[in-house]
Amino acid sequence: MTHMLPAYAAAARGYRETLALSGRRELDQLNRLASAHTLVVAGNYDRAEDVLGALSVPYRSVRRSKRCAADLRRVRTIIVNCSTSGDEVDVESLRRFVAGGGTIVTTDWALFDVVEEAFPCFIEANGQRTADDVVSVELGDAGQRFLGDLVTPGDEPRWWLELSSHPIRILRKRDVDVLIQSREMGRRYGDDPIAVRFRHGGGWVYHLVSHLNLQRTKAASAREQASASGFLLAKGAKDAATACGDVRFGELAAAYLSVGLLARILTAAREG
C-alpha cells in the first residue's frame, strides 16, 4: 500500500472510535467477524488484505483457481482482488454463493472474469482506460442511504484510478445501486460510477473501479495538505486524532471512505 498504509491505520482507528461513540451495532458486528466469514481471492494488483488488516478483521486467503477448493459454508463475503493473472476463477461457485445469500466484492479488472462472466447484463466496461489519476468523488443516491454518515461537508474525498482502470457502464439502471460516483471521472472517461452494487438471488455483488487499497491521493488544496487530526476531530474521534502522526487530511479522507465502505459491506453481509 506504499505511503498510504499509515492513512489506512489512522482511518481504521478513527472509524472504530466513531462507531463506539455512536453506540451502533456495527462495531459489535465488526468485532464478531471470524476468519471463516471473509475469504479473499488473491490478486497481483489490489490488496484488500491490507485494508482488512487495518480494520483488524480476520480473513482467509486463496489463490485464483478454476475450481474453488475453499469451504464456503460459513463464508459471508468473498473479495476478489484486481488481477491480470491468467488463472480463471470458479464462476459457477461464485454465482451459487451469491444466489444463496452471500456477498461478493470485486475490484477493477475482476470486472471481466467475475462480474461479466458470472453476473452478465448488469454492468460492463465502457471501453475506456484511465490514466494514473486521482479524482474527486461523491456519494450516489443509494450511497447516501448506505454510507451517508461516512462523508460530511468539507471531507473532499478523492479516489485513485490506477493506470488502465476500467470505468463501468450500467446496463440495468433500475437494478444497480450507485454508492460512490465521480463527476470528474465521468467528464474524463465517459461514465461516473465508482462503486456499485446489485442483487443476484438472495445476495449482493459489489464492484469498485480501481482498488480498495488506494495507493495514493493528491493534495489539491491547503486543507488537504493540513494534518489529518482536524478530519478525525470533526468525526469525534479524539483518541485517533492524537495518534495520526504525519498523515495528511486528504490522505485520511480517501482512506476513511475506503475503510468505511468495506466495513459497512462486511457487517451488512454478516447481518444477512
Secondary structure, 3 states (H helix, E strand, C coil): CHHHHHHHHHHHHHHHHHHHHHCCCHHHHHHCCCHHHEEEECCCCCCHHHHHHHCCCCCEEECCCCCCCCCCCCCCEEEECCCCCCCCCCHHHHHHHHHCCCEEEEECCHHHHHHHHHCCCCEEECCCCCCCEEEECEECHHHHHHHHHHCCCCCCCEEEECCCCCCEEECCCCCEEEEEECHHHHHHHCCCEEEEEEEECCEEEEEECCCCCCCCCCCCCHHHHCECHHHHHHHCCHHHHCCCCCCEHHHHHHHHHHHHHHHHHHHHHHHC
